[in-house]
Amino acid sequence: MAAKKPPSVRARQLAAELRRLRDETGMTGEEVGERLGWSAAKVSRIETARIAVTPADATRLLDLYGASGQRRERLAELSRSAGERGWWDAYADTLDLEYATLIALQDQAEQARLYAPQTIPGLLQTEQYAHEIIRASLLITPPGEIERRVQVRMSRQQVLDRDEPLKLSVVVDEAALLRQVGGAGVMRDQLRYLAEAASRPNIEVQVLPASAGAHPATSGQFVILEFPELSAPDVVYLENMTSNIYVEQEAEVFRYNLAFDGLRGLALDSGESRKMIIELAEEL
């Protein structure tokens, strides 16, 4: 169970914009604290979204930084709505902090670029496939929690069907297509579903064949979340067995984007990939 709720995407956006505004003025965090009667630590916590920014505090910061016009209006609105939450809060007793943060970020992202070396990505999983993956990965877990996790994974997929759907670009390793999760029937349905999803205008699926050999992401899976202009900075999400990591430094995010571009260059194109997925399904 998470010790606290993750910052909402709006809170992250507001924090990033306030940090950018301070940088534009040339003031340090200590100087801002002195001008407003705050500690430098409070300024830092605001700019990293570790504490909520009240509308009153946001107004004082915007006044200090000389923000005006549409930019000021937008940031003032963000300060009023930063605490808004989503459907995933109903599962707070099931989700850890990092995963809840991923769902919140994904909900507001414009595009996701994802490399999947071992399994089909969660956004493109069937319910049966998701159940088998979650059951296997959680080891000793009550059946009820497994079902709730499956419900969360299925609900996450709504970002692909909303009015302005998430643009999803996936490079999936051939190994993930060959790994029989849940038996031939489950895998056949999963591959057919993946091929159908790949035909949608907002979803691109490319297969990285085993023949590609060494590649820029041999260290494992990652997700790059990209946000609308003037929004939160792009984020990379890394997941392993015991913990999850968010990479937000611009130079490091840039390296992951370069790696993903390299993977796309080595992978089969969309048409060839879809053909391969369909053929593998028919062989089961």
Sequence and secondary structure as in RCSB ss.txt:
>XXXX:A:sequence
MAAKKPPSVRARQLAAELRRLRDETGMTGEEVGERLGWSAAKVSRIETARIAVTPADATRLLDLYGASGQRRERL
AELSRSAGERGWWDAYADTLDLEYATLIALQDQAEQARLYAPQTIPGLLQTEQYAHEIIRASLLITPPGEIERRV
QVRMSRQQVLDRDEPLKLSVVVDEAALLRQVGGAGVMRDQLRYLAEAASRPNIEVQVLPASAGAHPATSGQFVIL
EFPELSAPDVVYLENMTSNIYVEQEAEVFRYNLAFDGLRGLALDSGESRKMIIELAEEL
>XXXX:A:secstr
  SS    HHHHHHHHHHHHHHHHHT  HHHHHHHHT  HHHHHHHHTTSS   HHHHHHHHHHHT  HHHHHHH
HHHHHHTT   GGGGGTTTS HHHHHHHHHHHH SEEEEEESSS  GGG  HHHHHHHHHHHH S  HHHHHHHH
HHHHHHGGGGTSSS  EEEEEEEHHHHHS SS HHHHHHHHHHHHHHTTSTTEEEEEE GGG S TTTT  EEEE
E  TTSS  EEEEE SS EEEE  HHHHHHHHHHHHHHHHHS  HHHHHHHHHHHHHH 
